[in-house]
Amino acid sequence: MSVKKGVISPTNINFTQRNKTTNSLSADKLFLEIRAGNRSALGRAITLIESTQSKHTEDANRLIEKCLPYSGKSFRLGITGVPGVGKSTFIEQLGLLLLQQNHKVAVLAIDPSSTRNKGSILGDKTRMEQLSAEKNAFIRPSPSAGSLGGVARKTRETIIICEAAGYDYILIETVGVGQSETVVRSMVDFFLLLMLAGAGDELQGIKRGIIEMADLIAINKADGENIPMAKLARQEYQNALHLFPLKDSGWQPPVLTCSAVTGKGIDDIFQQMEKYKTQTFASGFFKKNRKQQAKYWLDETIWDSLKKDFLSSEKIRTEFKKLEQAVINETLSPFAAAQQLLDLYKTGKS
Ligand code: GDP
């Protein structure tokens, strides 16, 4: 992964070293630095949140608590699309436009393919060079390890930190090929799907469910010879979207064309997002959606940690495998197996 100005790589930070030499990682100090607009402190804070070491959990939680009263005021935008559709190029263009409008832009990513050893679809290429050189932009590569649920939770916490740092547009990028877009949908206000003309949905690996989730579909690469095809695709998707039931938000998702390379059409997309904001603020949906999302994340965090705790016992894991096999072989009912495992868990707790 190339590291440029404004891009803080999680791998660059060595906690052990820092802890030994200074106490600069204390949550209170980090908080003050973040509030003062220090981007490198923001990078360190996110690394602290992403840390899987239990000794960092307390500091991370304290930092989030401190940031919470200053969070929530951004527009959270999810962007998805298959690899190669132009997400990075698009985010760079949109990000630069947002900066011109005096916004502060943070770009985060959720990339399910990403692990420390495997490399990632989103993180390991040269990306958003222009945007990352801007002082009001902050670009964070996707967290490099963990389950989708874990990574998602940390991204949600990262949003809070970025908002406390004054970023009022949070762009969350994900690859439209798996479960991650559902997770991203549950943490953003607006969900944008980038597509290509001339390639069917299946070819693009886009599932119907993702199209239904979108608040706006943009047919990218509408430039040069591609323009007529892009216009046709726009019409087709627009017709298809009309068949879906009206969303809870009351918003009818538009289909637009754009070119992330020439910048044409990006401003129209921005205008639509502004319109959405105005409309959903007025209807009360914006707030209602945020509240539902907060409730969802409360539930998710509890279930996630219970599951982790449940499976942390070697004894349970071994028994789980054994009983699972018995259930598959139909020698034990799933309910009886679950009861036995839960009893074992409870005994271990008492
Ligand atoms: P990502 O994998 O979705 O992030 O896609 P990238 O932003 O890396 O873009 C993939 C390729 O498509 C790059 O070579 C871009 O230069 C090119 N590209 C992106 N947007 C456009 C566009 O609007 N028009 C054209 N012609 N090419 C584009």
Boltz pocket constraint, residues with backbone or C-beta under 6 A from the ligand:
constraints:
  - pocket:
      binder: B
      contacts: [[A, 81], [A, 82], [A, 83], [A, 84], [A, 85], [A, 86], [A, 87], [A, 88], [A, 89], [A, 90], [A, 121], [A, 220], [A, 221], [A, 222], [A, 223], [A, 258], [A, 259], [A, 260], [A, 261], [A, 262]]
      max_distance: 6.0
